[in-house]
Amino acid sequence: MTIEYKGARNTDIAKIDKDDFWALIAQAKAQYGQDMDAAEIWLTDELVKRGPVAAQSFHDIMHAYTDLADRYGLWDAASIIKEYGCGDDGFLDFRSWLIAQGKEVYLAALKDPDSLAEVEPYGDCRFERLAYVGDYAYERLTGRSAYDDTDRTAFDELKCELSKEVTYKNGILHPREPQDLPAFFPKLCARYGGPDQFRVQESTWNHDLHEIQKLLNSGKLHDRNKAAKKKKQRGESR
């Protein structure tokens, strides 16, 4: 059903910015906790009340933050938490779940994915439908898709603006072999099985892909250089 929207004509008033976005996420979390179905319904209804511009902007901000979290280091962290690995769709849903935990948790996870050892997992750490909340509301209001109506140039500018608040952990761009995970994620590995488990675990990465193999090798080099630098600094401080 399409709803005729009779809200504010000034689109600047109706538009949601990053602060409004995180405020809505926080409200949903505070009211419904781990009940993702209830949170999704509340967020959708709230966006419908605010109108199509709000729904579209929520949709765009949600997907911009999802893109900004698309880092191999975070993917490895998700695989550790989920214990049995994490595929493409699972990582996409994990990023939605991460956003649902709020701004502080989201930014902390990009600054250091190991911080997720302090976050309570639930719902298999997947919140697929949160990614579609803005689209659901927009379609109810207009009969159109927020995906189709996204201005790609404006979206790229939005993502660039949102990235200014993000600090990435050095080395987060690289995937890692299981035996290398405890050094990069000591807290997560200690909570989800202990270091010994990761020394015998099979790799979740496709070694047949040249790009993956290149990234894995780059990650090993990065970690070796970092370890050597730390060792040198300890020696100089004595």
C-alpha positions in Angstrom: 0.0 0.0 0.0 1.3 3.4 -0.9 0.7 6.2 1.6 0.1 9.7 0.5 2.7 11.7 2.4 1.4 15.1 3.7 4.4 16.1 5.8 6.8 19.0 5.6 7.4 20.4 2.1 10.8 21.6 3.0 13.0 18.6 2.3 15.8 19.9 4.5 13.5 19.5 7.5 12.5 16.0 6.5 16.0 14.7 5.7 17.8 12.6 8.2 21.5 13.3 8.9 24.1 11.0 10.5 23.2 12.2 14.0 19.5 11.5 13.4 20.4 8.1 12.0 22.4 7.0 15.1 19.7 8.4 17.4 17.1 6.2 15.7 19.4 3.2 16.0 20.0 3.9 19.7 16.2 4.3 20.3 15.5 1.0 18.7 18.2 -0.7 20.7 17.1 0.8 23.9 13.5 -0.1 23.4 13.7 -3.5 21.9 17.2 -4.8 22.9 17.9 -8.1 21.1 14.4 -8.3 19.5 15.4 -7.5 15.9 12.0 -8.1 14.5 10.4 -5.5 16.8 13.3 -3.1 16.1 12.8 -3.4 12.4 9.1 -2.8 12.6 9.5 0.3 14.9 12.2 1.8 12.6 10.1 1.3 9.5 7.0 2.8 11.1 9.1 5.7 12.4 10.5 6.4 8.9 7.0 6.2 7.4 5.9 8.9 9.8 8.8 11.1 8.8 8.2 10.8 5.1 10.0 9.7 1.9 13.0 12.0 2.2 13.7 10.7 5.6 13.3 7.1 4.4 15.6 7.6 1.5 18.3 9.4 3.5 18.2 6.6 6.2 18.6 4.1 3.5 21.6 5.9 2.0 23.3 6.4 5.4 22.8 2.8 6.3 24.4 1.5 3.1 27.2 4.0 3.3 28.1 2.8 6.8 27.8 -0.8 5.6 30.3 -0.1 2.8 32.7 1.7 5.1 32.8 -1.5 7.3 33.7 -3.7 4.3 37.2 -4.6 5.5 38.9 -8.0 5.6 40.0 -7.5 9.1 36.5 -7.0 10.3 35.4 -10.0 8.2 38.0 -12.2 10.0 36.6 -10.9 13.3 33.1 -11.9 12.3 34.4 -15.4 11.3 35.9 -15.8 14.8 32.7 -14.7 16.6 30.5 -16.9 14.4 33.0 -19.8 15.0 32.1 -21.7 11.8 33.2 -19.0 9.4 31.4 -16.2 7.6 30.5 -16.1 3.9 29.7 -13.1 1.7 26.0 -12.9 2.7 26.9 -13.6 6.3 29.4 -10.8 6.4 26.9 -8.4 4.9 24.3 -9.3 7.5 27.0 -9.1 10.2 27.7 -5.5 9.3 24.0 -4.6 9.6 24.0 -6.3 13.0 27.1 -4.3 14.0 25.5 -1.0 13.0 22.5 -2.0 15.1 24.7 -2.1 18.2 25.1 1.7 17.9 27.7 4.3 16.8 30.1 3.7 19.7 30.4 0.0 19.1 30.5 0.4 15.3 33.4 3.0 15.3 35.3 1.0 18.0 35.1 -2.1 15.8 36.7 -0.4 12.9 39.3 1.2 15.1 40.1 -2.2 16.6 37.9 -5.3 15.7 39.2 -7.0 18.8 37.0 -4.6 20.8 34.1 -6.9 19.7 35.2 -9.4 22.4 33.4 -7.1 24.8 30.1 -7.1 22.8 27.4 -9.7 23.5 26.6 -11.8 20.4 23.0 -12.7 19.6 20.8 -13.6 16.7 23.9 -15.3 15.0 25.2 -11.7 14.7 23.0 -11.2 11.6 20.4 -8.5 11.1 19.7 -8.8 7.4 16.4 -6.9 7.4 17.9 -3.7 8.9 19.6 -3.1 5.6 16.1 -2.9 4.0 14.3 -0.7 6.6 14.7 2.5 4.6 13.6 0.8 1.4 10.6 -0.7 3.1 9.5 2.7 4.4 10.2 4.4 1.1 8.3 1.9 -0.9 5.3 2.2 1.4 5.3 5.9 0.9 6.1 6.2 -2.8 5.6 2.8 -4.4 9.2 3.1 -5.6 12.5 1.5 -4.6 15.0 3.5 -2.5 17.8 1.5 -4.3 16.6 2.8 -7.6 16.1 6.4 -6.4 19.6 6.7 -4.8 21.6 9.5 -6.3 25.0 7.7 -6.8 27.0 10.9 -6.9 25.4 12.2 -3.7 25.9 8.7 -2.2 29.6 8.8 -2.9 29.9 12.2 -1.4 27.9 11.0 1.7 30.2 8.1 2.1 33.3 10.4 1.9 31.7 12.7 4.6 30.9 9.8 6.9 34.4 8.3 6.6 35.8 11.4 8.3 34.7 10.0 11.6 36.1 6.5 11.0 39.5 5.5 12.2 40.7 2.1 10.8 43.1 -0.2 12.7 46.4 -0.5 10.9 46.3 -3.8 9.1 42.5 -4.1 8.8 42.7 -4.2 5.0 44.3 -7.7 5.1 42.7 -11.1 5.6 44.6 -13.6 7.7 45.2 -17.3 8.0 43.7 -19.0 11.1 47.1 -19.5 12.8 47.8 -15.7 12.4 44.5 -14.6 13.9 45.5 -14.8 17.7 48.2 -12.2 17.2 45.9 -9.7 15.6 42.8 -10.6 17.6 44.0 -11.8 21.0 40.8 -11.0 22.9 38.4 -12.5 20.3 40.5 -15.6 19.9 40.7 -16.1 23.7 36.9 -15.7 24.1 35.9 -17.9 21.1 38.1 -21.0 21.5 41.6 -20.1 22.5 44.7 -19.7 20.3 45.3 -23.4 19.9 42.0 -23.8 18.0 43.1 -21.4 15.3 46.5 -23.1 14.8 44.7 -26.2 13.5 41.7 -24.6 11.9 41.4 -24.7 8.1 41.6 -21.4 6.1 38.2 -19.9 5.2 39.8 -17.9 2.3 39.9 -19.1 -1.3 43.5 -19.5 -2.1 42.7 -20.1 -5.8 41.9 -16.4 -6.1 45.0 -14.4 -7.0 43.7 -11.3 -5.2 43.1 -13.2 -2.0 46.5 -14.8 -2.0 48.1 -11.4 -2.7 46.2 -9.9 0.3 47.1 -12.8 2.6 50.8 -12.4 1.7 50.6 -8.7 2.3 49.0 -9.3 5.7 51.8 -11.6 6.7 54.4 -9.1 5.7 52.5 -6.3 7.5 52.3 -8.4 10.7 56.0 -9.4 10.5 57.1 -5.8 10.1 54.9 -4.7 13.0 56.3 -7.4 15.2 59.9 -6.6 14.3 59.2 -2.9 15.0 57.8 -3.7 18.4 60.8 -5.9 19.2 63.2 -3.2 18.2 61.4 -0.6 20.3 61.6 -2.9 23.3 65.3 -3.4 22.8 65.9 0.4 22.6 63.9 1.1 25.7 66.2 -1.2 27.8 
